[in-house]
C-alpha cells in the first residue's frame, strides 16, 4: 500500500497553515522534518494530522513548548 505524501503547496492547501508557519514548526520541533529537502521535500499524513491538531491544542491553552512534548 502506497503512503500518501504531500509537497509543501499541497500541505498548505489541505491545512490552511502558511508555508512559513510549517517551516517554523519543523524548526521548533513541533513537526518532524520532511523527507527530502527544498522543493523535493515531502510530508506524510502524520504531518497533516499534526498540523490540524496544533491549533486545537492552542485553543485549549497549551503553549508551543507544551505541544512539542505531546
Number of C-alpha atoms within 10 A of each C-alpha: 3 4 6 10 18 18 16 20 11 14 22 18 12 13 13 11 14 14 14 10 12 18 16 13 18 15 12 13 15 22 20 15 16 19 13 10 9 10 9 10 14 19 20 16 13 13 21 18 11 14 22 15 12 19 13 11 14 13 9 9 10 14 12 15 11 12 14 14 8 6
